[in-house]
Amino acid sequence: QVQLVESGGGLVQAGGSLRLSCVASGSIFSINAMGWYRQAPGKQRDLVAHIISGGSTTYANSVKGRFTISRDNAKNTVYLQMNSLQPEDTAVYYCSAVIRDLDRVTRSYWGQGTQVTVSS
């Protein structure tokens, strides 16, 4: 009953910027946390950034100072502003959220992923 849909990925040159969006929809009662993960070919899926309901954020060391995560709670949306992109940032980016649905069941959800490619 709950879906996460990412958008905003694409191809950019090193030093460029992208803004990813993730919209949660469906039978949502509340969203406790939202985050972004990424997975490059042959590598594990790693946390990029995370934001909880109170607004506190966490970032992977590799993106600190370059990426910013934010939420629009009224729109059930999380954003990832990515600046100073590097080829090492190339990956499929996945949105994840901890959501309590209208049946009061809390669980994690994942989006389908959006490709980010940074050329040198």
Buried (B, 14 or more C-beta within 10 A) or exposed (E): EBEBBBEBBEEBEEEBEBBBBBBBEEEBEBBEBBBBBBBEEEEEBEBBBBBBEEEEBBBBEEBEEBBBBBBEEEEBBBBBBBBEBBEEBBBBBBBBBBBBBEEEEEEEBEBEBBEBBBEE
